[in-house]
């Protein structure tokens, strides 16, 4: 997920663990909704934030 922060709107990548949620990762609308909620509530989100180095992309 990308956040634009600061005076110059620098893009900051943040990663969250969502595999334990009831989210269909193939449903783009559901993912967009989840991303919007995380952006709106950050940093008070119920999802565990993880380091980029811990991200594993599975296709």
Buried (B, 14 or more C-beta within 10 A) or exposed (E): BEBEEEEEEEEEEBBBEBEEEEEEEEEEEBBEEBBEEBBEEBEEBEBEEEEEEEEEEEE
